[in-house]
Amino acid sequence: MFRKVFYVLLLCALLIMFSAYPQAAAAKTSRQMEYLDRGTVAVKVGGGVFVSWRILGTEKSNVTYNLYRDSALVANIAGAGNYVDKAGTAGSKYSVSAVAGGTELPKSPSVSVWGSNFMQIPLQIPSGGTTPDGVAYTYSANDCSVGDLDGDGQYEIILKWDPSNAKDNSQSGYTGNVYLDAYKLNGTRLWRIDLGRNIRAGAHYTQFMVYDLNGDGKAELACKTADGTKDGTGATIGNAGADYRNSSGYILSGPEYLTVFDGITGKALYTGDYEPARGTVSSWGDSYGNRVDRFLACIAYLDGVHPSLVMCRGYYTRTVLAAYDWNGSTLTRRWIFDSNSSGNSGYAGQGNHNLSVADVDNDDRDEIIYGSCTIDDNGKGLYTTGLRHGDAMHVGDLDPNRSGLEVWACHEDSAGNGGVGASFRDAKTGSVLWKFTASGDVGRACSADLTAQYAGEEVWAAGSSLYSSTGQNIGSAPSPKNFAIWWDGDELRELLDNTSITKYGGGTLLSAGGCSSNNGTKATPCLQADILGDWREEAVWRTSDNKYLNIYTTTDVTSRRIYTLMHDPVYRLGIAWQNTAYNQPPHTGFFLGNGMSTPPEPSIYLAGDASNPVIIYGDINDDGTVNALDFALLKKYILTGDATGINLKAADVNRDEQVNSIDLALMKSYLLGIIGGF
């Protein structure tokens, strides 16, 4: 009885004591992330079979992995997620299981051995056609994205088909329809969406987002649609007979829609008005249809836990972003940002042909880095640099010796922005740390850790030298300026351009024979992402005859243990936006390069995996908030061992798999405002 009265009095005292102190809005939360299987891949190499598998972001560093060949144990591996089985043959089958705390978990499904370092997905090419003015066109496989559409832990490929008469917005003329296909890795086509004649084809028109928007373990697809769009079941959206194309091939009238499609069937689940809306065409900077239809899109964790869909319009002059949340049946607009609104005029004309997403201000919620400006998670402007529009941008921990993230971007209007051709800036404040000066349009920029001689990533731009992350001129820049990829066994990044991968200062590591790149001089792959195996990235190219997608994977051994890059939030969101307009390579939210530290454990939970529920660290009683009541419960548990009403996972605020006085001290520091999160 005395003990019960004591804790009641203690709780009251703590509530009174902590009410006098300012408290942070929320503790660090776990983000919804997709559940993935091992993604095991086995490739025949000289001297055996190279096997590679995923390490998940939710797995501790002391987890080891049993590798099986034909059900027989080959080895227990404590390091990186790869192994060369010298006794393996072309007919072997491999599976992997995790071993945690001495307990072996279920094996992954067995996989067969590839004969070479790529797999092929057969494609179904759409039939060509003829435009109203008599011009024939055919189709080629263009940008791709990935998502787990059916919830089986494996990625599916979503492919955009572009007609041969696709146009830049500055070019008049009719185009063929745009198609979106979904394929399983075994080549099964799940569905085809026909966007119809009222969606023009070109890099700036269709930005398609593939992501699990409502946390049911299955990804949806969202994109702009119009009257005449046919979903994956063949059903038509709106007026099937409508044709809003003018004599120049532009579509400047008629309704515009935003549709969310089911990932498994391609069925339209929801269609509403597209915002940002067209309005008056001339209000976007011209009257013939160029600037009004400059679209971007991304996914962002605006509440720090759940993904939101962000659709964008305009960047040369007026700039508008609209954020939405999806609950499985309805899109609800979270906010809209408009450079025409009061106080936002400085954000006009700052956007790029691409964007990025990251938590730049360390509040656990994402910002949208929109070229030369950044929009905060609440839909308000965070800052604008005034450096104006550009064609390329890279966001990540480019300089690990500085706190926070950085942005390297090129700029088109050097004459109008004070001669800044490319800038290296603080992602949080927009402060330019150093710059490359120019007098004209600098149309390319790239960032990657190419050499171990200098700390951090190296950066370069069209017409520039190669620079260290601190702005030191370190010599001639590489000729390729489009993509960089983590491919071989070290932590440095390699150059991907056209259909080859090369080592800076070295030779060609991969030449994808019989394949073609996309998007003209951008020379991009259909997709670059960590799709299979360990943390190194795969490159997806179309074959030149468009009959296949080839997914290339590395067979170089690495000793570096890193969880799948798809469980790093910045990288995963980079894969979602990669298809947007002028494609850019993804970056991680931590420094991945020579001399790197062990990557931080991602604060994520896996949707579709019941063993990994959402965790709000410090929310001991699971009421959605962190306050003095949680502190009292934790102290009670430490003193008495009574775990009644306590979420012990949430109580382990420092994630060391123990709940003790260290966690209690961290809780106290948080509630007193000494630290901002766990």
C-alpha positions as CSV (number, residue, x, y, z in Angstrom):
1,M,0.0,0.0,0.0
2,F,2.8,2.4,0.9
3,R,4.6,1.7,-2.4
4,K,1.4,2.4,-4.4
5,V,0.9,5.7,-2.6
6,F,4.5,6.6,-3.1
7,Y,4.3,6.2,-6.9
8,V,1.1,8.2,-7.1
9,L,2.8,11.0,-5.2
10,L,5.9,10.7,-7.3
11,L,3.9,10.9,-10.5
12,C,2.1,14.0,-9.3
13,A,5.3,15.6,-8.3
14,L,6.9,14.8,-11.7
15,L,3.9,16.2,-13.6
16,I,4.1,19.5,-11.6
17,M,7.9,19.7,-12.0
18,F,8.0,19.1,-15.7
19,S,5.1,21.4,-16.4
20,A,7.4,24.3,-15.7
21,Y,9.9,23.3,-18.4
22,P,9.5,23.8,-22.2
23,Q,9.0,20.5,-24.0
24,A,9.9,19.5,-27.5
25,A,7.0,18.8,-29.8
26,A,7.8,15.2,-30.3
27,A,10.5,12.6,-29.7
28,K,12.3,10.9,-32.6
29,T,9.9,8.6,-34.4
30,S,10.2,5.6,-36.6
31,R,9.4,6.1,-40.3
32,Q,7.3,3.7,-42.2
33,M,9.5,1.7,-44.6
34,E,8.8,-1.2,-46.8
35,Y,9.4,-4.8,-45.7
36,L,11.8,-6.5,-48.0
37,D,13.0,-10.1,-48.3
38,R,16.7,-11.0,-48.6
39,G,16.8,-10.2,-52.4
40,T,19.4,-13.0,-52.7
41,V,21.3,-13.1,-56.0
42,A,23.8,-15.7,-57.1
43,V,26.1,-15.3,-60.2
44,K,28.5,-17.7,-61.7
45,V,32.0,-16.3,-61.6
46,G,35.5,-17.6,-62.2
47,G,36.3,-19.8,-59.2
48,G,32.8,-20.4,-58.0
49,V,29.5,-18.6,-57.4
50,F,29.2,-15.0,-56.0
51,V,26.2,-14.7,-53.6
52,S,24.9,-11.5,-52.3
53,W,21.9,-10.7,-50.0
54,R,20.2,-7.8,-48.2
55,I,21.0,-6.8,-44.7
56,L,17.9,-5.1,-43.4
57,G,17.9,-1.7,-41.7
58,T,16.1,-3.2,-38.7
59,E,18.9,-5.8,-38.1
60,K,21.5,-5.2,-35.5
61,S,25.2,-5.3,-36.3
62,N,25.7,-8.5,-34.4
63,V,23.3,-10.5,-36.6
64,T,25.1,-13.1,-38.7
65,Y,23.9,-15.0,-41.7
66,N,23.9,-18.6,-42.7
67,L,24.4,-19.3,-46.4
68,Y,23.0,-22.5,-47.8
69,R,23.7,-24.3,-51.0
70,D,21.2,-26.9,-52.0
71,S,20.0,-27.0,-48.3
72,A,23.5,-27.6,-47.0
73,L,25.2,-25.0,-44.8
74,V,28.1,-23.4,-46.6
75,A,29.2,-20.7,-44.1
76,N,28.1,-18.4,-41.3
77,I,29.0,-14.9,-42.3
78,A,29.3,-12.1,-39.7
79,G,30.5,-9.3,-42.1
80,A,29.2,-7.9,-45.4
81,G,26.3,-9.5,-47.2
82,N,28.3,-11.3,-49.9
83,Y,30.3,-14.5,-50.2
84,V,32.1,-16.4,-53.0
85,D,31.2,-20.1,-52.8
86,K,34.2,-21.8,-54.4
87,A,32.3,-25.1,-54.6
88,G,29.2,-23.6,-56.2
89,T,28.2,-24.6,-59.7
90,A,25.8,-23.3,-62.3
91,G,23.2,-25.7,-61.0
92,S,23.4,-24.8,-57.4
93,K,20.6,-23.1,-55.5
94,Y,21.1,-20.7,-52.6
95,S,19.2,-19.4,-49.6
96,V,20.1,-17.2,-46.6
97,S,18.9,-17.1,-43.0
98,A,19.7,-14.6,-40.3
99,V,21.0,-15.7,-36.9
100,A,20.1,-13.3,-34.1
101,G,21.0,-14.0,-30.4
102,G,21.9,-17.5,-31.3
103,T,18.5,-18.2,-32.9
104,E,18.3,-19.0,-36.6
105,L,15.4,-17.3,-38.4
106,P,13.6,-18.8,-41.4
107,K,15.5,-19.2,-44.6
108,S,14.8,-17.0,-47.6
109,P,13.4,-18.7,-50.7
110,S,16.1,-20.4,-52.7
111,V,17.4,-18.8,-55.9
112,S,19.1,-20.2,-59.0
113,V,22.5,-19.1,-60.3
114,W,22.7,-16.5,-63.0
115,G,25.0,-17.3,-65.9
116,S,26.2,-13.7,-66.2
117,N,25.9,-10.5,-64.1
118,F,22.5,-9.5,-65.4
119,M,19.0,-10.8,-65.5
120,Q,16.5,-10.0,-68.3
121,I,12.8,-9.0,-67.9
122,P,10.9,-9.5,-71.2
123,L,8.8,-6.5,-72.2
124,Q,5.6,-6.1,-74.1
125,I,6.1,-3.2,-76.5
126,P,3.0,-1.1,-77.2
127,S,1.9,-0.8,-80.8
128,G,3.0,2.3,-82.6
129,G,0.5,4.7,-84.2
130,T,0.0,7.8,-86.3
131,T,-0.6,11.4,-85.1
132,P,-3.5,13.5,-86.5
133,D,-1.0,15.2,-88.8
134,G,0.1,11.9,-90.3
135,V,3.4,11.3,-88.4
136,A,4.1,7.7,-87.5
137,Y,5.7,6.8,-84.1
138,T,6.9,3.8,-82.2
139,Y,7.8,3.1,-78.5
140,S,10.9,2.7,-76.4
141,A,11.3,1.8,-72.8
142,N,12.1,4.9,-70.8
143,D,12.2,5.7,-67.0
144,C,11.5,3.1,-64.4
145,S,10.7,3.0,-60.7
146,V,10.4,0.2,-58.2
147,G,7.9,-0.7,-55.4
148,D,6.6,-3.8,-53.7
149,L,3.2,-3.8,-55.4
150,D,1.9,-7.1,-54.0
151,G,3.4,-7.1,-50.6
152,D,5.6,-10.2,-51.0
153,G,8.9,-8.4,-50.0
154,Q,10.2,-8.3,-53.6
155,Y,10.3,-5.3,-55.9
156,E,8.3,-4.9,-59.0
157,I,9.4,-2.7,-61.9
158,I,7.2,0.1,-63.1
159,L,8.1,1.3,-66.6
160,K,7.1,4.3,-68.6
161,W,6.9,3.8,-72.4
162,D,7.6,7.0,-74.4
163,P,6.7,7.4,-78.0
164,S,9.4,8.3,-80.5
165,N,7.7,11.7,-81.0
166,A,7.9,12.8,-77.3
167,K,8.5,16.5,-77.0
168,D,10.2,19.0,-74.8
169,N,7.7,21.6,-73.7
170,S,9.4,24.2,-75.9
171,Q,8.6,22.0,-79.0
172,S,5.2,22.0,-80.7
173,G,3.7,18.9,-82.2
174,Y,1.5,16.0,-81.4
175,T,2.8,13.0,-79.4
176,G,1.7,9.5,-79.0
177,N,0.1,8.2,-75.8
178,V,2.2,7.5,-72.7
179,Y,1.9,4.0,-71.1
180,L,2.9,2.7,-67.7
181,D,3.6,-1.0,-67.2
182,A,4.2,-3.0,-64.0
183,Y,6.4,-6.1,-64.3
184,K,7.4,-8.7,-61.7
185,L,11.1,-9.7,-61.8
186,N,10.1,-13.0,-63.4
187,G,8.7,-11.1,-66.4
188,T,5.0,-11.3,-65.6
189,R,3.2,-8.1,-66.6
190,L,0.7,-7.1,-63.9
191,W,-1.0,-4.3,-65.8
192,R,-0.8,-1.5,-68.3
193,I,-2.1,2.1,-67.8
194,D,-2.8,4.1,-70.9
195,L,-2.6,7.8,-70.0
196,G,-4.4,8.7,-73.2
197,R,-4.2,11.5,-75.7
198,N,-4.8,14.3,-73.2
199,I,-1.4,13.7,-71.5
200,R,1.5,14.9,-73.7
201,A,4.6,12.8,-73.9
202,G,7.9,14.2,-72.7
203,A,10.3,14.4,-69.8
204,H,8.5,17.2,-68.1
205,Y,4.9,15.9,-68.3
206,T,4.5,12.6,-66.5
207,Q,6.2,12.2,-63.1
208,F,5.0,8.9,-61.6
209,M,5.3,8.2,-57.9
210,V,5.5,4.6,-56.7
211,Y,5.3,4.2,-52.9
212,D,3.3,2.5,-50.1
213,L,1.3,5.6,-49.2
214,N,-0.9,4.2,-46.6
215,G,1.3,1.6,-44.9
216,D,-0.6,-1.5,-45.9
217,G,2.6,-3.2,-47.2
218,K,1.7,-2.6,-50.8
219,A,2.8,0.3,-53.0
220,E,0.5,2.4,-55.0
221,L,1.2,4.5,-58.1
222,A,0.1,8.1,-58.4
223,C,0.4,10.5,-61.4
224,K,-1.4,13.1,-63.4
225,T,-4.2,11.8,-65.6
226,A,-6.9,13.3,-67.8
227,D,-10.1,12.5,-69.7
228,G,-9.5,9.3,-71.6
229,T,-6.9,7.7,-69.3
230,K,-7.4,3.9,-69.1
231,D,-6.5,2.2,-65.8
232,G,-5.0,-1.2,-65.5
233,T,-8.4,-2.9,-65.7
234,G,-9.3,-1.1,-68.9
235,A,-11.7,1.3,-67.2
236,T,-11.7,4.9,-68.6
237,I,-11.3,7.9,-66.4
238,G,-13.6,10.8,-67.3
239,N,-14.8,11.4,-70.9
240,A,-13.4,8.8,-73.2
241,G,-14.1,10.9,-76.3
242,A,-12.6,14.1,-75.2
243,D,-9.7,15.6,-77.2
244,Y,-8.1,18.8,-75.8
245,R,-5.1,18.9,-78.1
246,N,-4.7,22.1,-80.0
247,S,-3.3,22.4,-83.5
248,S,0.2,22.7,-82.1
249,G,-0.2,19.5,-80.1
250,Y,-0.3,21.3,-76.7
251,I,-3.0,20.5,-74.1
252,L,-4.0,23.9,-72.6
253,S,-7.6,23.2,-71.8
254,G,-9.8,20.6,-70.2
255,P,-9.8,19.1,-66.8
256,E,-6.7,17.8,-65.1
257,Y,-6.8,14.9,-62.7
258,L,-4.6,13.3,-60.0
259,T,-5.2,9.5,-59.7
260,V,-4.0,6.9,-57.3
261,F,-3.8,3.4,-58.8
262,D,-3.8,0.1,-57.0
263,G,-0.4,-1.5,-57.3
264,I,-1.6,-5.1,-57.9
265,T,-4.2,-4.5,-60.5
266,G,-3.6,-1.0,-61.8
267,K,-7.2,-0.1,-61.0
268,A,-7.9,3.6,-60.4
269,L,-8.7,3.9,-56.7
270,Y,-9.2,7.6,-56.5
271,T,-9.3,10.4,-59.0
272,G,-9.6,14.1,-58.1
273,D,-8.7,17.5,-59.5
274,Y,-5.0,17.9,-60.1
275,E,-3.5,20.6,-57.9
276,P,-1.5,22.7,-58.6
277,A,-4.1,23.6,-61.1
278,R,-3.4,25.1,-64.6
279,G,-5.4,28.2,-64.1
280,T,-4.5,30.9,-66.6
281,V,-1.7,29.6,-68.9
282,S,0.1,32.9,-69.2
283,S,0.4,33.2,-65.4
284,W,3.2,30.7,-65.5
285,G,5.5,32.7,-67.7
286,D,4.4,32.3,-71.3
287,S,1.1,31.8,-73.2
288,Y,2.0,28.9,-75.7
289,G,2.2,26.1,-73.2
290,N,5.9,25.7,-72.2
291,R,6.2,26.8,-68.6
292,V,2.6,26.0,-67.5
293,D,3.3,22.3,-67.9
294,R,6.6,21.9,-66.1
295,F,5.8,19.2,-63.5
296,L,7.8,17.7,-60.7
297,A,6.8,15.2,-57.9
298,C,8.2,13.5,-54.9
299,I,7.4,11.6,-51.7
300,A,8.2,13.2,-48.3
301,Y,7.7,12.2,-44.7
302,L,6.1,15.5,-43.7
303,D,5.0,14.3,-40.3
304,G,8.2,12.3,-39.7
305,V,6.4,8.9,-39.8
306,H,4.1,8.6,-42.8
307,P,4.8,9.3,-46.5
308,S,3.0,12.1,-48.2
309,L,2.6,12.6,-51.9
310,V,3.8,16.0,-53.2
311,M,2.9,17.2,-56.7
312,C,4.5,20.3,-58.2
313,R,4.0,22.7,-61.0
314,G,6.3,25.4,-62.3
315,Y,9.8,26.6,-61.6
316,Y,10.9,29.2,-64.2
317,T,8.5,31.8,-62.7
318,R,5.5,30.8,-60.5
319,T,6.1,27.8,-58.3
320,V,3.4,25.7,-56.6
321,L,3.7,22.5,-54.5
322,A,0.7,20.6,-53.2
323,A,1.1,17.8,-50.5
324,Y,-1.4,15.0,-50.0
325,D,-2.0,12.1,-47.6
326,W,-3.5,8.8,-48.7
327,N,-5.6,6.7,-46.4
328,G,-6.4,3.9,-48.8
329,S,-9.5,5.5,-50.3
330,T,-9.1,9.3,-50.3
331,L,-6.4,11.8,-50.9
332,T,-6.5,14.7,-48.4
333,R,-4.6,17.8,-49.2
334,R,-2.2,18.6,-46.3
335,W,-1.0,22.0,-47.6
336,I,-0.2,24.0,-50.7
337,F,2.7,26.3,-51.3
338,D,2.4,29.0,-53.9
339,S,5.1,31.6,-54.8
340,N,2.3,34.0,-55.7
341,S,1.1,34.0,-52.0
342,S,2.0,36.9,-49.8
343,G,5.6,36.7,-48.6
344,N,6.6,34.0,-51.1
345,S,7.7,36.1,-54.1
346,G,11.4,35.2,-53.5
347,Y,10.6,31.6,-54.2
348,A,9.5,32.3,-57.8
349,G,11.9,31.1,-60.5
350,Q,14.1,29.1,-58.1
351,G,13.1,25.5,-59.1
352,N,15.1,23.0,-61.0
353,H,14.3,20.3,-63.5
354,N,14.6,18.0,-60.5
355,L,14.2,18.1,-56.7
356,S,15.3,16.2,-53.6
357,V,13.9,15.3,-50.2
358,A,15.7,15.2,-46.9
359,D,15.3,16.3,-43.3
360,V,17.7,19.3,-43.6
361,D,16.8,21.0,-40.3
362,N,17.0,17.9,-38.1
363,D,13.4,18.0,-36.8
364,D,12.7,14.5,-38.0
365,R,10.4,15.8,-40.8
366,D,11.3,16.1,-44.4
367,E,11.9,19.2,-46.5
368,I,11.6,19.5,-50.2
369,I,14.8,20.9,-51.8
370,Y,13.3,22.6,-54.8
371,G,16.4,23.7,-56.7
372,S,17.6,27.0,-55.3
373,C,15.0,27.1,-52.5
374,T,13.7,24.7,-49.9
375,I,10.1,24.2,-48.6
376,D,9.7,23.2,-45.0
377,D,7.6,20.2,-43.9
378,N,4.7,22.5,-42.9
379,G,4.4,23.9,-46.4
380,K,6.1,27.2,-45.6
381,G,9.2,28.5,-47.2
382,L,12.4,27.5,-45.3
383,Y,14.7,29.7,-47.4
384,T,15.5,30.8,-50.9
385,T,19.0,31.5,-52.2
386,G,18.0,33.6,-55.3
387,L,20.4,31.5,-57.4
388,R,17.6,30.6,-59.7
389,H,16.9,27.7,-62.0
390,G,19.2,24.8,-62.8
391,D,19.4,21.4,-64.5
392,A,21.1,19.2,-61.9
393,M,21.4,18.9,-58.1
394,H,22.8,16.6,-55.4
395,V,21.8,16.5,-51.8
396,G,23.4,14.4,-49.1
397,D,26.2,14.4,-46.5
398,L,28.7,15.6,-49.1
399,D,31.1,17.0,-46.5
400,P,31.2,14.7,-43.5
401,N,33.4,17.1,-41.6
402,R,30.5,19.6,-41.4
403,S,27.4,19.1,-39.4
404,G,24.3,18.3,-41.5
405,L,23.7,17.9,-45.2
406,E,24.9,19.9,-48.2
407,V,23.6,20.8,-51.7
408,W,25.7,20.9,-54.9
409,A,23.8,22.4,-57.8
410,C,24.4,24.0,-61.2
411,H,22.6,27.2,-62.3
412,E,21.4,28.3,-65.7
413,D,21.2,32.1,-65.2
414,S,24.7,32.9,-64.2
415,A,24.3,36.4,-65.7
416,G,21.3,37.0,-63.5
417,N,22.5,35.5,-60.2
418,G,25.8,37.3,-59.8
419,G,28.0,34.9,-61.8
420,V,27.3,31.7,-59.9
421,G,27.6,28.7,-62.2
422,A,27.4,26.1,-59.5
423,S,27.1,26.4,-55.7
424,F,27.9,24.3,-52.7
425,R,25.5,25.3,-49.9
426,D,24.4,24.4,-46.4
427,A,21.1,22.4,-46.9
428,K,19.6,23.7,-43.7
429,T,20.2,27.5,-44.1
430,G,20.9,27.9,-47.8
431,S,24.2,29.7,-47.0
432,V,26.6,29.3,-50.0
433,L,29.8,27.8,-48.6
434,W,31.7,28.2,-51.9
435,K,30.9,28.5,-55.6
436,F,32.1,28.0,-59.1
437,T,31.8,31.2,-61.1
438,A,30.6,31.3,-64.7
439,S,29.1,33.6,-67.3
440,G,26.6,31.4,-68.9
441,D,24.4,28.3,-68.5
442,V,26.1,25.6,-66.6
443,G,24.0,22.6,-67.6
444,R,25.5,19.7,-65.7
445,A,26.8,19.0,-62.2
446,C,27.7,15.8,-60.3
447,S,28.9,14.7,-56.9
448,A,30.5,11.5,-55.7
449,D,33.4,10.4,-53.6
450,L,35.8,9.5,-56.4
451,T,39.1,9.5,-54.6
452,A,40.5,8.7,-51.2
453,Q,42.9,11.6,-51.4
454,Y,40.4,14.2,-50.2
455,A,37.8,14.1,-47.4
456,G,34.1,13.9,-48.5
457,E,32.7,13.8,-51.9
458,E,34.2,15.4,-54.9
459,V,32.1,17.7,-57.1
460,W,32.3,19.1,-60.6
461,A,30.1,20.8,-63.2
462,A,30.1,21.6,-66.9
463,G,33.2,23.6,-67.6
464,S,34.6,23.3,-64.1
465,S,37.6,21.6,-62.6
466,L,37.2,18.8,-60.0
467,Y,36.7,20.2,-56.5
468,S,36.9,18.8,-53.0
469,S,33.9,19.2,-50.8
470,T,35.7,22.3,-49.3
471,G,36.1,23.9,-52.7
472,Q,39.8,23.0,-53.3
473,N,40.6,22.7,-57.0
474,I,42.1,19.3,-57.3
475,G,42.5,18.9,-61.0
476,S,40.7,18.1,-64.2
477,A,37.1,16.9,-63.8
478,P,35.9,13.6,-65.3
479,S,34.1,13.9,-68.7
480,P,31.0,12.1,-67.4
481,K,28.8,14.4,-65.4
482,N,25.4,12.6,-65.3
483,F,25.3,9.6,-62.8
484,A,27.5,8.0,-60.2
485,I,27.0,4.5,-58.8
486,W,28.3,2.4,-55.9
487,W,29.5,-0.6,-57.9
488,D,32.8,-2.2,-56.9
489,G,34.1,-3.4,-53.5
490,D,35.3,-0.2,-51.9
491,E,33.3,2.7,-50.5
492,L,34.2,5.1,-53.4
493,R,31.6,5.7,-56.1
494,E,32.0,5.0,-59.8
495,L,30.9,6.9,-62.8
496,L,27.8,5.8,-64.8
497,D,27.4,7.3,-68.2
498,N,25.5,6.1,-71.2
499,T,25.7,2.3,-70.9
500,S,29.1,1.9,-69.1
501,I,30.5,2.1,-65.6
502,T,34.0,3.4,-65.2
503,K,36.4,3.9,-62.3
504,Y,37.8,7.4,-61.8
505,G,41.4,7.2,-62.7
506,G,40.9,3.6,-63.9
507,G,39.2,1.7,-66.6
508,T,35.8,0.5,-67.6
509,L,34.2,-1.8,-65.1
510,L,31.1,-2.6,-67.0
511,S,29.9,-2.1,-70.6
512,A,26.3,-3.1,-71.1
513,G,26.5,-4.5,-74.6
514,G,23.3,-4.4,-76.7
515,C,21.7,-1.8,-74.4
516,S,20.8,1.8,-74.8
517,S,20.5,4.8,-72.5
518,N,17.6,7.2,-72.2
519,N,16.8,10.9,-72.3
520,G,19.2,12.1,-74.9
521,T,22.5,13.7,-73.7
522,K,21.5,12.9,-70.1
523,A,22.3,9.4,-71.1
524,T,20.6,7.9,-68.1
525,P,19.7,4.3,-67.3
526,C,16.1,3.4,-66.9
527,L,16.8,3.2,-63.2
528,Q,19.7,3.0,-60.8
529,A,18.9,1.6,-57.4
530,D,19.8,-1.0,-54.7
531,I,17.2,-3.5,-56.0
532,L,18.9,-6.8,-55.2
533,G,21.6,-8.3,-53.0
534,D,23.8,-6.2,-50.7
535,W,24.1,-2.4,-50.5
536,R,25.7,-2.0,-53.9
537,E,23.5,-0.6,-56.6
538,E,22.0,-2.2,-59.7
539,A,21.8,-0.5,-63.1
540,V,18.7,-1.1,-65.3
541,W,19.0,-0.5,-69.0
542,R,16.7,-1.3,-71.9
543,T,18.0,-3.4,-74.7
544,S,18.4,-1.5,-77.9
545,D,15.4,-3.3,-79.5
546,N,13.3,-2.6,-76.4
547,K,12.4,-6.2,-75.9
548,Y,14.0,-6.5,-72.5
549,L,15.1,-4.7,-69.4
550,N,18.5,-5.8,-68.3
551,I,19.2,-5.5,-64.5
552,Y,23.0,-5.5,-64.0
553,T,24.5,-6.4,-60.6
554,T,28.1,-6.3,-59.3
555,T,30.1,-9.4,-58.6
556,D,32.9,-7.6,-56.8
557,V,33.4,-8.7,-53.2
558,T,33.1,-6.1,-50.5
559,S,34.1,-6.3,-46.9
560,R,32.0,-3.2,-46.0
561,R,28.8,-4.2,-44.1
562,I,25.9,-1.8,-44.8
563,Y,22.2,-2.4,-44.6
564,T,20.3,-2.1,-47.8
565,L,20.4,1.5,-49.0
566,M,16.6,1.2,-49.6
567,H,16.2,1.4,-45.8
568,D,18.0,4.8,-45.7
569,P,15.2,7.3,-45.9
570,V,17.0,9.8,-48.0
571,Y,18.1,7.2,-50.5
572,R,14.7,5.5,-50.7
573,L,13.0,8.8,-51.5
574,G,15.7,9.4,-54.1
575,I,14.6,6.3,-55.9
576,A,11.0,7.5,-55.8
577,W,11.9,10.9,-57.4
578,Q,14.6,9.6,-59.8
579,N,12.2,9.4,-62.7
580,T,11.2,13.1,-62.3
581,A,12.1,15.3,-65.3
582,Y,15.9,15.4,-65.6
583,N,16.8,12.2,-63.7
584,Q,19.5,12.4,-61.0
585,P,21.3,9.7,-59.1
586,P,20.3,9.0,-55.5
587,H,22.4,9.9,-52.4
588,T,22.3,8.6,-48.9
589,G,21.5,10.6,-45.8
590,F,24.8,9.6,-44.3
591,F,28.3,9.9,-45.8
592,L,29.1,6.8,-47.8
593,G,32.7,7.0,-49.0
594,N,36.3,6.6,-48.0
595,G,36.9,6.9,-44.3
596,M,33.2,6.7,-43.5
597,S,31.8,5.9,-40.1
598,T,29.5,3.1,-39.4
599,P,26.1,4.2,-40.9
600,P,23.6,5.2,-38.2
601,E,20.9,2.8,-37.5
602,P,17.8,4.0,-39.4
603,S,14.8,4.8,-37.3
604,I,12.2,2.8,-39.3
605,Y,9.5,0.3,-38.9
606,L,8.6,-2.1,-41.7
607,A,5.1,-1.9,-43.1
608,G,3.7,-5.3,-43.9
609,D,5.9,-6.9,-41.2
610,A,3.9,-7.5,-38.1
611,S,7.0,-8.2,-36.1
612,N,8.1,-4.6,-36.6
613,P,5.4,-2.2,-35.4
614,V,5.8,1.6,-35.3
615,I,7.9,2.7,-32.4
616,I,7.9,6.2,-30.9
617,Y,10.9,6.1,-28.7
618,G,10.1,7.4,-25.2
619,D,6.4,6.9,-25.6
620,I,6.4,4.2,-22.9
621,N,2.6,3.9,-22.6
622,D,1.8,4.1,-26.3
623,D,-0.5,7.1,-26.0
624,G,1.2,8.9,-28.9
625,T,3.1,11.5,-26.8
626,V,6.2,11.6,-24.7
627,N,5.7,13.3,-21.3
628,A,6.3,13.0,-17.6
629,L,3.9,10.1,-17.3
630,D,6.3,8.0,-19.5
631,F,9.2,9.1,-17.4
632,A,7.4,8.0,-14.2
633,L,6.5,4.6,-15.7
634,L,10.1,4.1,-16.9
635,K,11.5,4.9,-13.4
636,K,9.0,2.6,-11.8
637,Y,10.1,-0.2,-14.1
638,I,13.8,0.4,-13.4
639,L,13.2,0.4,-9.6
640,T,10.7,-2.4,-9.4
641,G,10.8,-4.4,-12.6
642,D,7.1,-3.9,-13.0
643,A,6.5,-3.7,-16.8
644,T,2.7,-3.3,-16.6
645,G,1.6,-0.9,-19.2
646,I,5.1,-0.4,-20.6
647,N,6.3,-0.8,-24.2
648,L,9.8,-1.9,-23.5
649,K,10.9,-1.4,-27.1
650,A,9.9,2.3,-26.9
651,A,11.6,2.5,-23.5
652,D,15.0,1.5,-25.1
653,V,15.5,5.1,-26.2
654,N,19.2,4.6,-27.0
655,R,18.6,1.4,-28.9
656,D,21.2,-0.7,-27.1
657,E,18.7,-3.5,-26.4
658,Q,18.7,-2.8,-22.7
659,V,16.3,-0.7,-20.6
660,N,18.2,0.9,-17.7
661,S,19.2,4.1,-16.0
662,I,20.8,5.5,-19.1
663,D,17.5,5.5,-20.9
664,L,16.0,7.2,-17.8
665,A,18.6,9.9,-17.9
666,L,18.0,10.5,-21.6
667,M,14.3,10.7,-21.0
668,K,14.9,13.4,-18.3
669,S,17.2,15.4,-20.5
670,Y,14.6,15.3,-23.3
671,L,11.8,16.5,-21.0
672,L,13.9,19.2,-19.7
673,G,14.7,20.4,-23.2
674,I,18.4,19.6,-23.0
675,I,18.2,17.3,-26.0
676,G,15.8,17.5,-28.8
677,G,15.2,13.8,-29.4
678,F,16.5,10.3,-29.0
